[in-house]
Amino acid sequence: MQFKGTGVALVTPFMKDGSVDENALRKLVNFQIDNGTDFLVVQGTTGETATLTKEEKTRVLAIVIEENNGKLPIVLGMADNNTAALVEEIKAFENDGVDGFLSASPHYSKPSQRGIIAHFKAIAEVSKKPIILYNVPGRTASNMTAETTLALSKVENIVGVKEASGNIEQVMQILKNAPEGFAVLSGEDALTMPIIAMGGHGVISVVANALPKQFSTMINATLKGDLATARKEHFSVLDITSSFFSEGNPSGIKYCLELVGIGNDTVRLPLTTISDDLKSKMEAQLKLIV
């Protein structure tokens, strides 16, 4: 199981003028390597991928691969609601620095469960790299049911799921029935510790951008069955986790990264920076943690 433990959905740092902050991105990658992160996820939702140009996407990925220098596995976000276009993109992709793809269930179109299964089977058939499914109905407008995930878990080249439905019963059904070696990863930071305690294998986290040491300590303790340590770390970051998402992601986590000395809080429209009230609240919460 290559994708296990603490995965981090990396932000894309921007300069104040909105251009990509390459130095901050390099600093962020090394911050993850030095503080217990197990794998990196590039160009997910948290990376503001929807507002990156094709050239920026290529450059951001190249920087992460170069700075990582083979230390951690790298997962690249690859998703579309145009199945044919995504099949061609994945078929043409060649980059030895990428170890796998994270692919969200098709957005906006609201396909049936049969459509979701057919979509992922089509991309798995052409992919040269393992695929992690991503269920995030709050963004895609359709839920990928436990039955659908379990059906796809039997497809060659589909190796795991990032589950961000927030439905614990659904996650439990996947954990109960998934084949051995299929990674069940939390897509909800606040639910990560209980999901791993039930048998989950890790997380793809937003919070760990700024708090990788605390988050990886919690995850490692949970995986080892040290629930006393896990609960302590879980509750220590619970309040600030809520703050990170209360005015949009990655606006909250980017401000926290600024507080810990990595880049600034610039985001691209239609996202906006967080309010002064939330900034003050987050500063106070961070002081209780670090």
VEXFI-864210 format. One line per field, with one value per residue: residue number from 0; x, y, z of N, C-alpha, C, O in turn. Coordinates in steps of 0.2 Angstrom, whole numbers, plus 5000, padded with zeros to 4 digits. Layout:
num = c(NUM,...)
nx = c(X,...)
ny = c(Y,...)
nz = c(Z,...)
cax = c(X,...)
cay = c(Y,...)
caz = c(Z,...)
cx = c(X,...)
cy = c(Y,...)
cz = c(Z,...)
ox = c(X,...)
oy = c(Y,...)
oz = c(Z,...)
***
This chain:
num = c(0,1,2,3,4,5,6,7,8,9,10,11,12,13,14,15,16,17,18,19,20,21,22,23,24,25,26,27,28,29,30,31,32,33,34,35,36,37,38,39,40,41,42,43,44,45,46,47,48,49,50,51,52,53,54,55,56,57,58,59,60,61,62,63,64,65,66,67,68,69,70,71,72,73,74,75,76,77,78,79,80,81,82,83,84,85,86,87,88,89,90,91,92,93,94,95,96,97,98,99,100,101,102,103,104,105,106,107,108,109,110,111,112,113,114,115,116,117,118,119,120,121,122,123,124,125,126,127,128,129,130,131,132,133,134,135,136,137,138,139,140,141,142,143,144,145,146,147,148,149,150,151,152,153,154,155,156,157,158,159,160,161,162,163,164,165,166,167,168,169,170,171,172,173,174,175,176,177,178,179,180,181,182,183,184,185,186,187,188,189,190,191,192,193,194,195,196,197,198,199,200,201,202,203,204,205,206,207,208,209,210,211,212,213,214,215,216,217,218,219,220,221,222,223,224,225,226,227,228,229,230,231,232,233,234,235,236,237,238,239,240,241,242,243,244,245,246,247,248,249,250,251,252,253,254,255,256,257,258,259,260,261,262,263,264,265,266,267,268,269,270,271,272,273,274,275,276,277,278,279,280,281,282,283,284,285,286,287,288,289)
nx = c(5004,5005,5001,4998,4995,5000,4994,4996,4987,4993,4994,4994,5006,5005,5012,5010,5005,4998,5004,5013,5021,5036,5047,5041,5033,5043,5048,5037,5036,5048,5045,5035,5042,5051,5043,5036,5026,5019,5015,5013,5001,4997,4990,4976,4959,4963,4974,4970,4968,4959,4960,4973,4984,4988,5001,5006,5002,5010,5023,5022,5020,5033,5041,5038,5041,5055,5060,5056,5063,5062,5060,5047,5031,5022,5006,4995,4982,4969,4956,4939,4923,4921,4923,4929,4939,4947,4951,4960,4969,4975,4980,4990,4999,5015,5026,5039,5040,5028,5018,5005,4987,4975,4958,4943,4926,4915,4910,4896,4889,4881,4881,4873,4875,4880,4885,4896,4904,4907,4914,4926,4931,4934,4945,4954,4958,4966,4976,4993,4997,4993,4977,4968,4952,4941,4929,4918,4905,4900,4906,4905,4892,4886,4884,4896,4892,4894,4893,4896,4910,4915,4913,4922,4933,4938,4943,4957,4971,4964,4967,4963,4953,4948,4939,4926,4913,4908,4900,4899,4894,4893,4907,4911,4905,4913,4925,4922,4920,4929,4942,4958,4972,4967,4966,4959,4956,4954,4945,4941,4947,4943,4937,4947,4955,4945,4941,4952,4954,4944,4949,4954,4966,4973,4975,4971,4975,4971,4974,4986,4995,5000,5001,5010,5017,5010,4998,5003,5008,4997,4990,5000,5000,4987,4986,4995,4988,4988,4978,4976,4987,4983,4970,4973,4981,4972,4961,4968,4970,4957,4948,4955,4955,4941,4941,4949,4941,4930,4928,4930,4941,4956,4958,4958,4968,4979,4981,4985,4997,5005,5006,5015,5026,5027,5025,5011,4994,4987,4974,4966,4953,4937,4939,4942,4952,4952,4942,4946,4942,4941,4955,4961,4955,4961,4974,4975,4971,4981,4992,4990,4993,5006)
ny = c(4994,5009,5022,5028,5033,5050,5060,5075,5088,5099,5117,5129,5141,5159,5174,5191,5198,5188,5179,5163,5158,5152,5150,5149,5138,5128,5129,5124,5111,5105,5108,5099,5086,5086,5085,5073,5070,5058,5056,5067,5077,5084,5098,5097,5101,5110,5115,5125,5122,5124,5137,5138,5140,5130,5130,5134,5124,5114,5119,5120,5106,5102,5109,5103,5090,5091,5097,5088,5077,5063,5058,5057,5048,5055,5061,5065,5076,5072,5075,5076,5080,5077,5062,5056,5066,5066,5053,5053,5063,5056,5045,5050,5055,5057,5055,5051,5056,5056,5046,5041,5044,5055,5055,5064,5060,5063,5080,5091,5086,5076,5061,5044,5030,5019,5026,5033,5022,5017,5028,5028,5015,5017,5026,5020,5009,5014,5020,5022,5022,5020,5023,5033,5035,5048,5054,5067,5073,5086,5095,5089,5087,5075,5059,5046,5030,5018,5005,5007,5012,5000,4991,4997,4995,4983,4984,4982,4992,5002,5009,5014,5025,5042,5048,5059,5061,5064,5055,5044,5031,5026,5026,5016,5005,5003,5001,4989,4980,4981,4975,4967,4978,4988,5005,5015,5032,5046,5060,5071,5081,5083,5071,5061,5054,5046,5038,5031,5024,5015,5007,5013,5019,5031,5048,5062,5077,5094,5102,5098,5104,5116,5111,5099,5091,5089,5083,5071,5065,5062,5053,5043,5038,5034,5023,5015,5011,5018,5026,5035,5045,5049,5054,5065,5073,5074,5082,5093,5100,5101,5113,5123,5117,5118,5131,5133,5130,5138,5149,5146,5135,5136,5147,5149,5140,5145,5157,5152,5146,5157,5163,5153,5156,5153,5158,5168,5174,5175,5172,5166,5174,5165,5165,5172,5181,5178,5184,5198,5195,5181,5179,5184,5175,5163,5165,5165,5152,5145,5148,5140,5128,5127)
nz = c(5000,4994,4996,5010,5027,5031,5019,5010,5003,4993,4994,4982,4982,4980,4974,4979,4968,4962,4954,4953,4967,4968,4976,4989,4987,4985,4998,5005,5001,5007,5020,5022,5020,5030,5042,5044,5034,5023,5009,4995,4987,4972,4964,4968,4974,4984,4979,4971,4957,4947,4943,4938,4924,4910,4908,4920,4928,4924,4927,4941,4945,4941,4949,4962,4960,4958,4970,4979,4976,4975,4987,4994,4989,4975,4971,4958,4954,4944,4935,4928,4920,4908,4901,4890,4886,4898,4898,4886,4891,4902,4896,4888,4897,4903,4915,4925,4938,4945,4955,4956,4952,4958,4957,4955,4957,4943,4941,4942,4931,4937,4936,4935,4947,4939,4928,4935,4938,4925,4920,4928,4926,4913,4913,4921,4913,4904,4911,4916,4928,4946,4952,4964,4969,4972,4982,4984,4987,4991,4982,4970,4967,4967,4975,4978,4980,4994,4988,4975,4976,4981,4971,4962,4968,4965,4952,4942,4945,4952,4967,4979,4989,4992,5004,5006,5010,5022,5028,5040,5041,5028,5025,5034,5029,5017,5023,5030,5019,5009,4998,5003,5004,4998,4999,5011,5013,5023,5018,5025,5037,5050,5053,5052,5062,5069,5058,5054,5066,5065,5055,5044,5032,5031,5026,5015,5017,5021,5032,5036,5028,5035,5048,5048,5057,5069,5064,5057,5068,5075,5066,5065,5078,5079,5069,5076,5086,5098,5106,5116,5114,5101,5102,5110,5101,5091,5097,5100,5088,5083,5084,5077,5064,5060,5059,5048,5037,5038,5030,5018,5007,4999,5008,5022,5026,5019,5026,5038,5034,5031,5044,5049,5042,5028,5013,5008,5011,4999,4987,4972,4963,4960,4974,4990,5002,5020,5033,5045,5058,5058,5056,5067,5077,5072,5074,5088,5091,5085,5093,5104,5099,5093)
cax = c(5000,5010,4998,4995,4997,4998,4995,4995,4984,4997,4992,4999,5007,5005,5014,5004,5002,4994,5009,5015,5027,5040,5051,5036,5031,5049,5049,5032,5038,5053,5042,5032,5047,5055,5039,5032,5021,5020,5015,5011,4996,4998,4984,4969,4955,4967,4980,4967,4969,4954,4962,4979,4984,4991,5009,5007,5001,5016,5028,5020,5022,5040,5045,5037,5045,5062,5061,5055,5069,5061,5059,5040,5027,5018,5000,4993,4975,4967,4948,4935,4917,4921,4926,4933,4944,4951,4955,4965,4974,4978,4983,4995,5003,5021,5031,5041,5040,5022,5017,4998,4983,4969,4953,4937,4920,4913,4907,4891,4884,4877,4879,4871,4881,4882,4889,4902,4908,4909,4919,4932,4934,4937,4952,4959,4960,4972,4981,4999,4998,4987,4972,4964,4946,4939,4922,4917,4898,4899,4909,4903,4884,4883,4888,4898,4890,4899,4892,4900,4917,4917,4913,4928,4939,4940,4946,4964,4974,4961,4970,4961,4948,4948,4931,4925,4906,4906,4895,4903,4891,4896,4914,4911,4903,4918,4930,4920,4920,4935,4948,4964,4977,4963,4967,4953,4959,4949,4945,4938,4952,4940,4935,4952,4957,4940,4941,4958,4953,4940,4952,4956,4973,4977,4971,4973,4974,4972,4977,4993,4999,5003,5003,5011,5020,5004,4994,5006,5009,4990,4989,5004,4998,4981,4988,4998,4983,4990,4973,4977,4990,4979,4965,4976,4983,4965,4957,4972,4969,4950,4945,4958,4952,4935,4942,4952,4936,4924,4927,4932,4947,4962,4959,4960,4975,4985,4983,4989,5004,5008,5008,5021,5032,5027,5021,5006,4987,4984,4971,4963,4946,4932,4940,4944,4955,4947,4940,4950,4939,4944,4962,4962,4953,4965,4981,4974,4971,4988,4997,4988,4996,5013)
cay = c(5000,5015,5028,5027,5038,5057,5063,5082,5091,5105,5123,5133,5148,5165,5181,5196,5200,5183,5174,5157,5159,5146,5149,5147,5131,5124,5129,5120,5104,5103,5108,5092,5081,5087,5085,5067,5068,5052,5057,5073,5077,5090,5100,5095,5107,5114,5119,5130,5120,5127,5144,5138,5139,5124,5131,5135,5117,5110,5122,5118,5099,5101,5111,5099,5084,5093,5098,5082,5073,5056,5056,5055,5047,5061,5060,5071,5077,5072,5074,5080,5077,5074,5056,5055,5070,5063,5047,5055,5066,5051,5040,5054,5058,5053,5058,5046,5059,5055,5039,5039,5049,5056,5057,5065,5058,5068,5085,5095,5081,5071,5054,5039,5026,5016,5031,5034,5016,5017,5033,5026,5010,5019,5029,5014,5005,5017,5024,5018,5023,5018,5028,5034,5038,5054,5055,5073,5076,5093,5099,5086,5087,5068,5055,5039,5026,5013,5000,5009,5011,4993,4988,4999,4993,4976,4985,4983,4999,5007,5006,5017,5030,5047,5048,5066,5062,5065,5050,5039,5024,5024,5024,5010,5000,5002,4998,4982,4976,4982,4970,4969,4982,4994,5011,5020,5038,5051,5067,5075,5082,5082,5064,5057,5050,5041,5034,5027,5020,5010,5003,5017,5019,5038,5055,5067,5082,5101,5105,5096,5109,5120,5107,5092,5087,5087,5079,5065,5062,5059,5048,5037,5035,5030,5017,5010,5009,5022,5030,5041,5050,5051,5058,5072,5077,5076,5087,5099,5103,5101,5119,5127,5113,5121,5138,5133,5129,5141,5155,5143,5132,5136,5153,5148,5136,5149,5162,5149,5145,5164,5163,5149,5158,5150,5162,5173,5172,5177,5167,5169,5174,5168,5164,5178,5180,5177,5191,5200,5192,5174,5179,5185,5169,5158,5167,5163,5145,5142,5149,5134,5122,5127)
caz = c(5000,4993,4998,5017,5032,5030,5013,5010,4997,4993,4991,4977,4985,4975,4976,4980,4962,4959,4951,4957,4972,4967,4982,4994,4985,4987,5006,5008,5000,5012,5027,5023,5020,5037,5047,5045,5029,5019,5002,4992,4982,4969,4960,4970,4975,4988,4975,4966,4951,4943,4941,4936,4917,4908,4909,4928,4931,4922,4931,4948,4946,4940,4955,4967,4959,4959,4977,4983,4974,4976,4995,4995,4983,4973,4968,4954,4953,4937,4935,4923,4919,4901,4902,4884,4887,4903,4895,4882,4895,4906,4891,4885,4902,4904,4920,4930,4945,4948,4957,4955,4951,4962,4952,4958,4953,4938,4944,4938,4927,4941,4933,4939,4949,4933,4925,4939,4937,4918,4920,4932,4922,4906,4914,4924,4908,4900,4915,4917,4936,4950,4953,4970,4968,4976,4983,4987,4984,4992,4977,4963,4967,4967,4980,4975,4986,4996,4984,4969,4978,4982,4964,4958,4972,4962,4946,4942,4944,4956,4973,4985,4989,4997,5006,5009,5010,5029,5030,5043,5040,5021,5026,5038,5024,5013,5027,5031,5014,5004,4998,5007,5000,4995,5004,5012,5015,5025,5015,5030,5042,5057,5054,5051,5068,5070,5052,5055,5072,5063,5051,5038,5031,5031,5025,5011,5022,5020,5038,5037,5025,5040,5054,5047,5063,5073,5060,5056,5075,5077,5062,5067,5084,5078,5066,5080,5092,5104,5105,5120,5110,5095,5104,5112,5095,5087,5100,5100,5081,5081,5083,5071,5058,5059,5057,5041,5032,5039,5025,5011,5007,5004,5011,5029,5027,5017,5031,5043,5032,5032,5051,5051,5038,5021,5008,5010,5010,4992,4983,4966,4962,4964,4981,4993,5009,5026,5037,5050,5064,5058,5056,5075,5080,5070,5077,5095,5091,5083,5099,5108,5096,5091)
cx = c(5004,5007,4994,4998,4995,4999,4993,4993,4988,4993,4996,5000,5007,5008,5008,5001,4998,4998,5011,5021,5031,5044,5047,5034,5037,5049,5043,5033,5043,5050,5038,5037,5050,5050,5034,5027,5024,5020,5012,5006,4996,4992,4977,4965,4959,4972,4977,4968,4965,4956,4970,4979,4988,4999,5010,5007,5008,5022,5027,5022,5029,5044,5044,5041,5053,5064,5061,5060,5068,5060,5052,5036,5023,5012,4998,4986,4974,4960,4945,4928,4916,4926,4931,4939,4949,4955,4961,4971,4978,4982,4990,5000,5009,5025,5033,5041,5034,5020,5010,4994,4977,4963,4946,4931,4918,4909,4901,4886,4879,4876,4876,4877,4884,4887,4896,4907,4911,4915,4926,4935,4937,4944,4957,4962,4966,4977,4987,5001,4992,4983,4968,4958,4945,4932,4921,4911,4897,4901,4906,4896,4882,4888,4890,4897,4895,4899,4896,4908,4919,4917,4920,4934,4942,4943,4953,4966,4970,4963,4968,4955,4949,4941,4930,4917,4904,4901,4899,4900,4893,4903,4915,4910,4909,4924,4929,4921,4925,4940,4954,4969,4973,4963,4961,4956,4953,4950,4942,4943,4949,4938,4941,4954,4951,4940,4946,4957,4948,4943,4955,4964,4977,4972,4975,4971,4975,4976,4984,4998,5003,5004,5004,5014,5015,5000,4997,5007,5002,4989,4993,5002,4991,4982,4991,4994,4984,4984,4973,4981,4986,4974,4967,4978,4976,4962,4961,4971,4962,4947,4948,4956,4946,4936,4945,4947,4930,4922,4930,4940,4950,4963,4961,4967,4981,4986,4987,4996,5008,5010,5014,5027,5032,5022,5016,4999,4983,4981,4968,4956,4943,4933,4943,4948,4950,4947,4945,4948,4942,4951,4964,4961,4958,4972,4980,4974,4977,4993,4996,4991,5003,5017)
cy = c(5006,5021,5027,5032,5045,5059,5071,5085,5098,5111,5125,5140,5153,5171,5186,5198,5194,5178,5168,5159,5153,5145,5146,5140,5126,5123,5124,5113,5101,5103,5101,5086,5081,5086,5079,5066,5062,5052,5064,5073,5084,5092,5097,5101,5112,5118,5124,5128,5123,5134,5144,5137,5132,5124,5131,5128,5113,5112,5120,5111,5098,5103,5106,5092,5085,5093,5092,5077,5065,5054,5054,5053,5054,5058,5066,5071,5077,5070,5078,5076,5076,5068,5055,5060,5068,5057,5049,5059,5061,5046,5044,5056,5053,5057,5053,5049,5058,5048,5037,5046,5049,5059,5058,5062,5064,5073,5088,5091,5077,5065,5049,5035,5022,5020,5032,5028,5015,5022,5031,5020,5012,5022,5024,5010,5008,5020,5019,5019,5022,5024,5028,5038,5043,5055,5062,5076,5083,5098,5096,5086,5080,5063,5048,5035,5021,5007,5001,5009,5004,4989,4990,4997,4986,4977,4986,4990,5004,5005,5009,5022,5036,5049,5054,5067,5065,5060,5044,5032,5022,5022,5018,5004,4998,4999,4990,4978,4976,4977,4972,4973,4988,5000,5015,5026,5043,5057,5072,5076,5080,5075,5059,5052,5044,5036,5029,5022,5014,5006,5007,5017,5026,5043,5058,5074,5089,5104,5104,5100,5113,5117,5100,5088,5084,5082,5072,5061,5058,5053,5042,5034,5031,5023,5012,5008,5013,5028,5036,5047,5053,5055,5065,5076,5079,5082,5094,5103,5104,5108,5123,5123,5116,5128,5138,5133,5134,5147,5152,5140,5134,5142,5153,5145,5141,5155,5159,5148,5152,5165,5159,5151,5155,5154,5167,5170,5173,5171,5170,5169,5168,5167,5171,5177,5180,5184,5192,5196,5185,5174,5180,5178,5163,5159,5164,5156,5142,5143,5143,5128,5121,5131)
cz = c(5000,4996,5005,5022,5030,5023,5013,5003,4997,4991,4986,4979,4979,4978,4977,4974,4958,4955,4956,4961,4972,4973,4988,4993,4987,4995,5008,5007,5005,5019,5028,5024,5027,5043,5047,5039,5025,5012,5001,4987,4979,4964,4961,4971,4979,4985,4970,4959,4946,4940,4939,4928,4916,4910,4917,4931,4930,4926,4939,4950,4945,4946,4961,4966,4960,4966,4981,4982,4976,4983,4996,4989,4981,4969,4964,4953,4946,4937,4930,4922,4912,4901,4896,4884,4892,4901,4891,4886,4899,4901,4889,4890,4903,4909,4925,4937,4948,4949,4956,4954,4956,4957,4955,4954,4949,4942,4939,4934,4931,4938,4938,4942,4944,4929,4928,4938,4930,4917,4922,4928,4916,4908,4917,4918,4904,4904,4916,4925,4940,4951,4960,4968,4973,4976,4987,4985,4986,4986,4970,4962,4966,4971,4976,4981,4988,4991,4977,4970,4978,4975,4961,4962,4969,4955,4946,4941,4948,4963,4979,4984,4994,4998,5009,5009,5017,5031,5033,5042,5033,5022,5029,5033,5019,5017,5029,5025,5008,5004,5001,5002,4997,5001,5005,5016,5017,5020,5019,5036,5049,5059,5054,5056,5069,5064,5053,5061,5070,5057,5044,5038,5031,5029,5019,5014,5019,5026,5039,5033,5030,5046,5053,5052,5067,5070,5059,5063,5077,5073,5064,5073,5083,5075,5070,5086,5098,5104,5110,5117,5105,5097,5106,5106,5091,5090,5100,5093,5079,5079,5077,5064,5056,5056,5049,5036,5032,5034,5019,5011,5000,5007,5018,5030,5024,5022,5036,5041,5032,5039,5052,5046,5031,5017,5011,5009,5004,4989,4977,4966,4958,4972,4984,5000,5014,5029,5042,5056,5064,5058,5064,5078,5078,5073,5085,5095,5089,5089,5104,5106,5096,5097)
ox = c(5007,5011,4988,5003,4989,5005,4988,4996,4985,4990,5002,4995,5010,5008,5003,4995,4996,4995,5011,5026,5030,5045,5049,5034,5036,5051,5044,5032,5042,5052,5038,5036,5051,5052,5028,5024,5030,5023,5008,5006,4995,4989,4974,4967,4959,4974,4980,4969,4967,4954,4972,4975,4991,5002,5015,5011,5010,5026,5032,5026,5032,5048,5049,5044,5056,5069,5064,5062,5073,5060,5051,5038,5021,5012,4998,4983,4976,4958,4948,4928,4910,4932,4937,4945,4955,4960,4966,4977,4984,4988,4995,5006,5009,5028,5028,5042,5033,5022,5009,4996,4975,4964,4943,4932,4918,4904,4901,4880,4874,4870,4877,4883,4890,4892,4901,4913,4917,4920,4931,4941,4942,4949,4963,4967,4970,4983,4987,5006,4987,4985,4967,4958,4948,4929,4922,4911,4893,4899,4905,4894,4876,4894,4886,4900,4900,4904,4900,4911,4925,4922,4923,4939,4948,4945,4956,4963,4972,4961,4970,4954,4951,4937,4932,4915,4899,4899,4901,4904,4895,4905,4919,4913,4910,4927,4933,4923,4925,4941,4955,4969,4977,4961,4958,4958,4949,4956,4941,4944,4952,4938,4940,4955,4953,4939,4946,4959,4949,4940,4957,4967,4983,4966,4981,4965,4980,4981,4988,5004,5009,5009,5001,5012,5014,4998,4993,5007,5002,4986,4991,5002,4991,4979,4991,4996,4981,4986,4970,4979,4986,4973,4964,4976,4976,4960,4959,4972,4960,4944,4944,4955,4945,4933,4943,4948,4926,4917,4932,4944,4946,4968,4966,4971,4986,4992,4992,5001,5014,5016,5018,5032,5038,5016,5017,4998,4977,4984,4968,4953,4946,4929,4946,4947,4945,4951,4949,4952,4944,4954,4968,4965,4960,4975,4985,4977,4979,4997,5000,4992,5006,5023)
oy = c(5008,5025,5025,5035,5046,5060,5072,5084,5103,5110,5122,5144,5152,5172,5184,5200,5195,5172,5169,5161,5148,5139,5142,5136,5121,5118,5120,5109,5096,5099,5098,5082,5075,5085,5079,5060,5061,5049,5067,5068,5089,5087,5094,5107,5118,5123,5126,5133,5124,5136,5149,5133,5130,5120,5129,5126,5109,5108,5118,5109,5094,5100,5105,5090,5081,5091,5091,5073,5062,5048,5049,5056,5057,5054,5071,5066,5081,5064,5083,5071,5074,5068,5053,5057,5068,5056,5046,5058,5062,5044,5040,5058,5047,5063,5052,5045,5059,5044,5031,5051,5044,5064,5053,5062,5070,5072,5086,5092,5075,5063,5050,5036,5020,5018,5033,5029,5014,5020,5031,5019,5009,5021,5025,5008,5004,5022,5013,5016,5022,5030,5022,5043,5043,5057,5062,5081,5086,5103,5100,5085,5079,5064,5045,5035,5020,5004,4997,5006,5003,4985,4986,4997,4984,4973,4989,4994,5010,4999,5007,5023,5034,5051,5055,5072,5068,5061,5040,5027,5016,5017,5014,4999,4992,4994,4986,4972,4972,4974,4978,4971,4992,4999,5018,5025,5044,5060,5078,5071,5077,5073,5053,5046,5039,5030,5023,5016,5009,5001,5003,5015,5026,5043,5057,5075,5091,5108,5108,5100,5114,5119,5095,5082,5079,5077,5067,5055,5053,5048,5036,5028,5026,5018,5006,5004,5011,5033,5041,5052,5059,5060,5070,5082,5084,5086,5099,5109,5107,5109,5126,5127,5118,5130,5143,5136,5134,5149,5156,5143,5133,5144,5157,5148,5140,5157,5162,5148,5152,5167,5161,5147,5155,5152,5169,5165,5173,5165,5176,5164,5166,5170,5175,5171,5183,5188,5187,5194,5182,5169,5176,5176,5160,5154,5161,5153,5137,5138,5141,5123,5116,5131)
oz = c(5005,4999,5005,5020,5028,5021,5017,4998,5000,4986,4985,4979,4974,4984,4975,4974,4953,4954,4962,4958,4976,4975,4992,4998,4990,4997,5013,5011,5008,5023,5033,5028,5030,5048,5050,5040,5024,5008,5005,4983,4982,4961,4957,4968,4977,4987,4966,4955,4940,4934,4938,4925,4921,4912,4919,4935,4934,4928,4942,4954,4949,4948,4965,4971,4963,4968,4986,4986,4979,4984,5000,4984,4986,4964,4967,4951,4942,4938,4928,4924,4910,4900,4897,4882,4891,4903,4891,4884,4899,4903,4888,4889,4903,4907,4929,4942,4954,4944,4956,4954,4959,4954,4958,4948,4951,4945,4933,4935,4928,4937,4944,4940,4943,4926,4925,4937,4930,4914,4919,4928,4914,4904,4916,4919,4901,4902,4917,4927,4937,4952,4962,4965,4979,4971,4993,4981,4982,4986,4965,4956,4965,4971,4972,4986,4984,4990,4975,4966,4976,4974,4957,4959,4970,4952,4951,4937,4949,4965,4985,4978,5000,4993,5015,5008,5017,5037,5029,5041,5032,5019,5027,5034,5018,5014,5029,5026,5003,5009,5002,4996,4994,5006,5000,5022,5013,5019,5017,5040,5053,5064,5054,5055,5070,5065,5051,5060,5073,5055,5040,5043,5031,5030,5018,5013,5015,5025,5041,5033,5029,5050,5055,5053,5069,5073,5060,5063,5079,5075,5064,5074,5086,5076,5069,5090,5103,5102,5109,5118,5103,5094,5105,5106,5089,5087,5100,5093,5074,5074,5073,5059,5050,5051,5045,5030,5028,5033,5015,5015,4995,5010,5020,5033,5027,5022,5039,5045,5033,5040,5057,5046,5028,5017,5017,5006,5003,4988,4976,4968,4954,4976,4980,5002,5013,5028,5045,5060,5069,5061,5066,5083,5083,5075,5087,5100,5092,5090,5107,5110,5097,5096)
***
